[in-house]
Amino acid sequence: MTDRMMQFFVYDHLPSHLQVISKPFGELAQHMVDTLPLNAELSAGLRKLLEAKDCAVRAQLYKEINDA
């Protein structure tokens, strides 16, 4: 399961201004997989970390309606 989740933490395909946002999340996800036991709580933690990463990337891309 964690191998399938880790695909969403890959960041090298992103433009550089998004890589700097996404990279720390990918590194933390890998650290979690490397150090924590494989169980439902790890999977839940990775899902929540993925949600946080997605929010951070969207925050970087966010534009006010009037800016568009």
Secondary structure as GFF3:
##gff-version 3
##sequence-region A 1 68
A	DSSP	alpha_helix	2	6	.	.	.	ID=ss1
A	DSSP	three_ten_helix	7	9	.	.	.	ID=ss2
A	DSSP	alpha_helix	16	35	.	.	.	ID=ss3
A	DSSP	alpha_helix	40	61	.	.	.	ID=ss4
A	DSSP	three_ten_helix	65	67	.	.	.	ID=ss5
###
